Amino acid sequence: MSITLRNVRKDYDAQTEVLKDISVKVETGEFFVIVGPSGCGKSTLLRMIAGLTPITAGEVSIDETVVNDLPPKARKLTMVFQNYALFPFMNVWDNVAFGLKARKMDQADVKQRVDEALKMVNLTELAKRKPRELSGGQRQRVALARAVASDAKICLMDEPLSNLDAQLRIKMRQEIYALQRKLGLTLVYVTHDQVEAMTMADHIMVLNDKHVQQIGTPSDIYQNPANDFVAKFFGTPQINILNAHRSQTDNHVLNVSSDLEIALDEEVPAENVKIGIRPDDMKVEATESVEANATVKNTEFLGDETIIYATLNSGEDIHVVVPGQVNYRIFQPIKVSADSNLMFFDTEGNRMNISKEAYVHA
Amino acid sequence: MDIITKPKLSRRIWDYALLTILAVVVLAPFLIGLWTSFLPTMQIAKGNFLSTQVSFQNYIDAFTQTPILRYLGNSLVISTATMIAQLIFCSMSAYAFVFLKFKGRKFLFGLFLATMMLPFEAEIIPNFQTVKALGLLNTYSVMVIPFLTSAFGVFMLRQSFMQMPIELKEAADIEGLGHFQFYWKMVLPYNRIPLMTLGAYSFLGAWNQYLWPMLTTFSNDFRPVQNGLRQLQSEETFNDWGMIQATAAIVVIPTLIVLFIGQHYFKSGVNEGAVK
């Protein structure tokens, strides 16, 4: 079942606008991730799809049928909440069966579905336990089992993993992904975690400041971000965004102060440009202070790579990721450069159509 | 670093002595009452409190010579009816105040709370006029109808309903539960501890009523226990104190049972695991 949003808007009152003009189509069987910083309205958007929050304007359709005025039940979907929303006075089995019984499903059918769902999330042995007797990960599995047991083909998840620890999160991420594929669910998944978005999504919608910033595949969003917000949101450590201006002598050249010079094949279309360089696309070499364009502030060794925090001579902070272990002293003069994969943004932050291939040197 | 040591012996003796004295002061009336209930009235009248003629005779007398069973039965009917009514009506109106969005909700709730400021004594005269006009004097109804609901109960349940995670309501909406189903299948079981508290509170409140039944009942057929106790005292020219004490002890038993059962259930953490 597909979900279509057309120009959806949400105001809480005349002054507070939460979401503006959201249009998107989620295809059948797709793993669709809505990602954005906290407070960007992503949970509200999910609740609008579910029918828990009324929409102010626009149109929500499920399978080409407009469902604006349908109650949540009639939209035939399930929802997994951040805090699980289990019924504390029921055991695991009854928690999973509750929705099916509420829909007046045949008893034998309920039993079969619940048993199957519990088996799928490995909770068969814990069926008689109460939620309080379960660990966080197990509670999350109960919430998943509820979604699995339902015959609804749309599942909405609201930050389902954010209460789990890092290890468990990776494990559950894989389980959710596997379940989604196995059951062919159309899954709309809300998260603030760019890693979850990158690893699971077929398509990602980036929300910020009431607007859709970009909709695309993970690789598309990472490699061709629509603006500097999207570029900064994906990738750790964050992308370096540096202010550059067109050289007065050569309009094929951009300068970041006097520290970096970027030679382009084409003419620079604007006076001021922001350039984005991923930390792992940059290069560092130790050098004499005369030739250096930056000094080391700090280094962090992560095992397989090292993050170097440095300050350009002009005062702008940058960070560079280099493979393996490298040793730089604090305040050591270095020369940073890059040779491809540059992104160019205008002063508003929107992506400029300039070829990524350019050589950056000191 | 300081090492935590046991307090000095003299200090501990002092602490326990103080606690013991306080315990005796608090418990003395109960213990004296209970003790005298086992003594023959003649011994009590003589002031012979340390008599050894201890027996259950007073209890037997209480049951055989006074309408105490009738009083207990009356009180049981009144208290149970009041409790059930308060549980139903308070939980329903608390549900409305929490889960239904309607105009004037805050104002109405404020009005509810305002009635709590009014002392019961101030309501007695209009209430009496009302029940008299309805012809309810000297019936069970007269002791139940004015107490069918309580602002305090609504307030208490509203506070605890508001503590329910909003996701439970959303999950119920997605499963298509109507208001009544949500109330019955989610809200009531989720809030069983506050409901039990309110139940115990309203049962004991009704059980211990004195002023209102005194005004509205004139016969042993409807008189509840607290007024019955008073009745025993004034009916006799010679007060049979041993028997009165025995009756008082019997009257306290239901209170103790309710509190004991209550305590058993008031375990914390029963709702843990709903969220997070």
Interface residues (C-beta under 8 A of the other chain):
Chain A: R47 A50 G51 L52 P71 P72 K73 A74 L77 T78 M79 F81 Q82 N83 Y84 A85 L86 F87 P88 F89 F98 G99 A102 R103 K130 P131 R132 E133 L134 G136 R139 N163
Chain B: P165 E167 L168 E170 A171 D173 I174 E175 G176 L177 Q181 M186 P189 Y190 R192 G269 V270 N271 E272 G273 A274 V275 K276
